[in-house]
Amino acid sequence: GIRVEVRGREHLPASGAVIVANHRSNADVFSIMGAAATPARFIAKAELRWVFFISLGMWMTGHIFVKRGQRKSGGRALNAAAEDLGQGAWVLLFPEGTRVQTDKSLPWKSGAFRLAIHAQAPVVPTVIHHARRLWPSKALLPRPGTMIVEFLPRVSTQGMVPKDHTALRNRVRDQVIERHEQGLASPAS
């Protein structure tokens, strides 16, 4: 019963981009994967490996698993993602690291931005509107309505060096939060 409206598809490059989005709902991954209209990889928590019907499909389509709180696992995941980016894939990350239970953003982690700079791939800030209202993280089933996936203008990383990751993260985070707050003013249908 959830419809997805896509805005800003023109901001997606033909290949090789890091897509970063706010994360509020069980439907976030599905909505972006469907909206992107091209296969994208995402980095997921290792616990999903044990959800058979999900993990099999994720493994077969090249998604990357990471063990939270383990630096080596995070490093391996980012190296695998950088390799995929070099081959033209899109990599989707939720920098908050988990689904947020409110409309307030959690602090953003830097891995997505380190990855983008390392691969010299553009970052596509992405805002998911109304997802939490339609399918909260603790709800078993969604409510019908319309989610909006909005791709904002991509941010180039050409010429950036590793120490630039914090400024890049803050710039993208501020764009996503500002646009998300603007979207809260319009109710989900």
Summary of the structure (lengths in Angstrom):
residues: 189
radius of gyration: 15.6
end to end distance: 11.3
largest distance: 45.0
contacts: 594
relative contact order: 0.24
helix: 41%
strand: 22%
